[in-house]
Amino acid sequence: MLSKVRGHAVGQASSEEAHSMSSVLTIRGGVPLSGRVAVRGAKNLVPKAMVAALLGDEPSILRNVPEIKDVEVVTNLLALHGVGIRKDAAGDLTLDPANARTAQVADIDAHAGDSRIPILFCGPLIHAIGEAFIPDLGGCRIGDRPINYHLNVLREFGAVVDKRPGGISISAPKGLKGAKISLPYPSVGATEQVLLSATRAEGITELTGAATEPEIVDLIAVLQKMGALISIQSDRTIRIEGVPTLGGYVHTALPDRNEAASWASAALVTKGEIFVEGALQRDMMTFLNTFRKLGGGLEILDDGIRFFHKGGKLSPLVLETDVHPGFMTDWQQPLVVALTQADGVSIVHETVYENRFGFTEALRRMGAQIQVHRECLGSVPCRFGQRNFLHSAVISGPSELHGADFNVPDLRGGFSHLIAALAAQGISRASGVDVIKRGYEHFTDKLAALGADFDLEEAA
């Protein structure tokens, strides 16, 4: 049985809580998005801060928590491991690890199948109960994203890693010990693994080649509130002095800069105007510079940023993604849709995930002129050069986009497809839109509030 939700008028779209994996959006494009949306806590911080609560011997309180799929997954996994979780009327979470315990493998697998967050449970669980089991991991299919960085880190701390049917068992009979660790690439996930494992490890840990994204710094702030001793140096080195116990924390998560950038691109592509409440200039400076160079208009206020199309032509760009403080890879896909409307040829070189241009196939079916290449079309050859990965794109514009049917491939690519469909002339049908729930809170409610014209079909 199918039920329909129409999103043409403000307030008519219902919450996505009950959407199934067969949900389909029918989008009638060509309507400028206009209005106000709010972004809350960052997807790339909130689930990790929730996991950090396992390290304490007192309850923690996390504020500004979005209602997204990754938060739901971590909530369920923490509950399976005995962590008490209470959500108040404001949406703030209280997390009490006093009764942490081992969970059943089948239960872990049932709740974690489509998320990669569980790998970060390892260090905290070893400290809390002496062992961890991590099921085979899912996540967006945008590249190899191997977990070997994580496993190697845990081995450096003295953990024993055993592959078992359906996942990996990790233990540390003698406890975790501080170590000198050097990452071959500033991986965000591996840096988080080190932080969550080292804070209560015996001795000093020195991590070189660390990621220093704003979400990493905010996680360090969480851990410092709990009593951790962590310092960041200017050369991507993080030093952690292990402590035997940690307390709880009270923390307000930083806003989601990736969602904010996505709405900015949506405003530009649809020739609209969106005020993104909660968008923080400090963490988006590189994006804001690029947005202005492209020809987008913006107004930075204390409570958010207004993004709008100024009415003239958009300018082509040469752009390379990079780790912070460079242009973030999660900003790339929505911005590529905007580049299809620029007057001239743009070049984008993806250096973080090797297969992130798979989403352009659907854009080409909508009329975009995009060619993908194996060569490094950037100023500096990257680690994907000469490895047959299609990691550079040449975009010619402006292109007149038209409606098409597509399946959402991953989180950012899927939202980018929606942006293109909203700008296109004609009707598009997007299936598998529940993937977008992983990182965009109530996105159909927000689309409705911005005046988007769509129907949502959801299986009962």
ChimeraX attribute file (.defattr): number of C-alpha atoms within 10 A of each C-alpha:
attribute: neighborCount
match mode: 1-to-1
recipient: residues
	/A:1	6
	/A:2	10
	/A:3	10
	/A:4	15
	/A:5	16
	/A:6	20
	/A:7	26
	/A:8	19
	/A:9	15
	/A:10	16
	/A:11	15
	/A:12	14
	/A:13	23
	/A:14	17
	/A:15	13
	/A:16	18
	/A:17	12
	/A:18	11
	/A:19	18
	/A:20	15
	/A:21	13
	/A:22	14
	/A:23	21
	/A:24	23
	/A:25	23
	/A:26	19
	/A:27	27
	/A:28	21
	/A:29	24
	/A:30	22
	/A:31	17
	/A:32	22
	/A:33	27
	/A:34	21
	/A:35	19
	/A:36	16
	/A:37	20
	/A:38	17
	/A:39	23
	/A:40	24
	/A:41	23
	/A:42	23
	/A:43	27
	/A:44	23
	/A:45	21
	/A:46	28
	/A:47	23
	/A:48	25
	/A:49	24
	/A:50	22
	/A:51	23
	/A:52	26
	/A:53	28
	/A:54	31
	/A:55	24
	/A:56	24
	/A:57	17
	/A:58	16
	/A:59	19
	/A:60	24
	/A:61	20
	/A:62	22
	/A:63	19
	/A:64	19
	/A:65	24
	/A:66	25
	/A:67	20
	/A:68	20
	/A:69	21
	/A:70	23
	/A:71	20
	/A:72	15
	/A:73	23
	/A:74	22
	/A:75	21
	/A:76	18
	/A:77	23
	/A:78	26
	/A:79	18
	/A:80	18
	/A:81	19
	/A:82	17
	/A:83	22
	/A:84	17
	/A:85	18
	/A:86	13
	/A:87	14
	/A:88	8
	/A:89	6
	/A:90	9
	/A:91	14
	/A:92	17
	/A:93	20
	/A:94	21
	/A:95	27
	/A:96	23
	/A:97	23
	/A:98	15
	/A:99	12
	/A:100	18
	/A:101	18
	/A:102	15
	/A:103	16
	/A:104	11
	/A:105	15
	/A:106	10
	/A:107	12
	/A:108	20
	/A:109	19
	/A:110	13
	/A:111	18
	/A:112	22
	/A:113	15
	/A:114	18
	/A:115	19
	/A:116	20
	/A:117	22
	/A:118	26
	/A:119	21
	/A:120	23
	/A:121	23
	/A:122	26
	/A:123	32
	/A:124	25
	/A:125	25
	/A:126	22
	/A:127	25
	/A:128	21
	/A:129	15
	/A:130	19
	/A:131	22
	/A:132	25
	/A:133	27
	/A:134	23
	/A:135	25
	/A:136	18
	/A:137	18
	/A:138	13
	/A:139	16
	/A:140	17
	/A:141	14
	/A:142	18
	/A:143	14
	/A:144	9
	/A:145	16
	/A:146	9
	/A:147	14
	/A:148	10
	/A:149	17
	/A:150	20
	/A:151	20
	/A:152	16
	/A:153	22
	/A:154	26
	/A:155	17
	/A:156	17
	/A:157	24
	/A:158	19
	/A:159	23
	/A:160	15
	/A:161	17
	/A:162	11
	/A:163	12
	/A:164	12
	/A:165	8
	/A:166	14
	/A:167	14
	/A:168	16
	/A:169	18
	/A:170	21
	/A:171	24
	/A:172	20
	/A:173	11
	/A:174	9
	/A:175	16
	/A:176	25
	/A:177	21
	/A:178	22
	/A:179	22
	/A:180	13
	/A:181	20
	/A:182	14
	/A:183	16
	/A:184	10
	/A:185	15
	/A:186	19
	/A:187	20
	/A:188	17
	/A:189	22
	/A:190	24
	/A:191	24
	/A:192	21
	/A:193	23
	/A:194	26
	/A:195	26
	/A:196	27
	/A:197	29
	/A:198	32
	/A:199	32
	/A:200	29
	/A:201	24
	/A:202	17
	/A:203	16
	/A:204	20
	/A:205	24
	/A:206	19
	/A:207	22
	/A:208	20
	/A:209	17
	/A:210	27
	/A:211	25
	/A:212	22
	/A:213	19
	/A:214	19
	/A:215	25
	/A:216	20
	/A:217	14
	/A:218	19
	/A:219	24
	/A:220	22
	/A:221	17
	/A:222	25
	/A:223	25
	/A:224	17
	/A:225	16
	/A:226	23
	/A:227	20
	/A:228	23
	/A:229	18
	/A:230	20
	/A:231	13
	/A:232	15
	/A:233	11
	/A:234	7
	/A:235	9
	/A:236	13
	/A:237	17
	/A:238	22
	/A:239	19
	/A:240	24
	/A:241	18
	/A:242	22
	/A:243	16
	/A:244	12
	/A:245	15
	/A:246	20
	/A:247	17
	/A:248	24
	/A:249	24
	/A:250	15
	/A:251	18
	/A:252	17
	/A:253	22
	/A:254	25
	/A:255	26
	/A:256	26
	/A:257	27
	/A:258	26
	/A:259	24
	/A:260	29
	/A:261	23
	/A:262	21
	/A:263	26
	/A:264	31
	/A:265	30
	/A:266	31
	/A:267	28
	/A:268	31
	/A:269	31
	/A:270	24
	/A:271	19
	/A:272	22
	/A:273	24
	/A:274	25
	/A:275	25
	/A:276	23
	/A:277	19
	/A:278	21
	/A:279	29
	/A:280	21
	/A:281	16
	/A:282	10
	/A:283	19
	/A:284	19
	/A:285	14
	/A:286	15
	/A:287	22
	/A:288	22
	/A:289	12
	/A:290	16
	/A:291	22
	/A:292	14
	/A:293	14
	/A:294	21
	/A:295	19
	/A:296	26
	/A:297	19
	/A:298	19
	/A:299	10
	/A:300	15
	/A:301	14
	/A:302	10
	/A:303	13
	/A:304	19
	/A:305	21
	/A:306	20
	/A:307	28
	/A:308	25
	/A:309	23
	/A:310	15
	/A:311	12
	/A:312	8
	/A:313	14
	/A:314	25
	/A:315	19
	/A:316	23
	/A:317	19
	/A:318	14
	/A:319	20
	/A:320	22
	/A:321	19
	/A:322	16
	/A:323	17
	/A:324	16
	/A:325	15
	/A:326	13
	/A:327	21
	/A:328	21
	/A:329	20
	/A:330	20
	/A:331	20
	/A:332	27
	/A:333	23
	/A:334	26
	/A:335	24
	/A:336	26
	/A:337	25
	/A:338	28
	/A:339	31
	/A:340	29
	/A:341	24
	/A:342	23
	/A:343	17
	/A:344	15
	/A:345	18
	/A:346	20
	/A:347	22
	/A:348	25
	/A:349	28
	/A:350	27
	/A:351	24
	/A:352	23
	/A:353	19
	/A:354	22
	/A:355	18
	/A:356	25
	/A:357	26
	/A:358	18
	/A:359	20
	/A:360	22
	/A:361	14
	/A:362	20
	/A:363	24
	/A:364	17
	/A:365	15
	/A:366	23
	/A:367	16
	/A:368	24
	/A:369	19
	/A:370	22
	/A:371	16
	/A:372	19
	/A:373	15
	/A:374	16
	/A:375	19
	/A:376	23
	/A:377	21
	/A:378	17
	/A:379	10
	/A:380	10
	/A:381	13
	/A:382	17
	/A:383	12
	/A:384	20
	/A:385	17
	/A:386	11
	/A:387	11
	/A:388	11
	/A:389	19
	/A:390	21
	/A:391	26
	/A:392	26
	/A:393	23
	/A:394	19
	/A:395	24
	/A:396	20
	/A:397	20
	/A:398	20
	/A:399	19
	/A:400	14
	/A:401	24
	/A:402	22
	/A:403	23
	/A:404	22
	/A:405	17
	/A:406	22
	/A:407	15
	/A:408	23
	/A:409	21
	/A:410	22
	/A:411	21
	/A:412	28
	/A:413	25
	/A:414	25
	/A:415	26
	/A:416	28
	/A:417	26
	/A:418	25
	/A:419	25
	/A:420	31
	/A:421	30
	/A:422	29
	/A:423	30
	/A:424	25
	/A:425	19
	/A:426	15
	/A:427	18
	/A:428	24
	/A:429	19
	/A:430	20
	/A:431	20
	/A:432	18
	/A:433	25
	/A:434	21
	/A:435	21
	/A:436	23
	/A:437	20
	/A:438	22
	/A:439	23
	/A:440	27
	/A:441	22
	/A:442	18
	/A:443	18
	/A:444	26
	/A:445	19
	/A:446	21
	/A:447	25
	/A:448	23
	/A:449	21
	/A:450	25
	/A:451	18
	/A:452	26
	/A:453	21
	/A:454	24
	/A:455	20
	/A:456	22
	/A:457	20
	/A:458	19
	/A:459	14
	/A:460	11
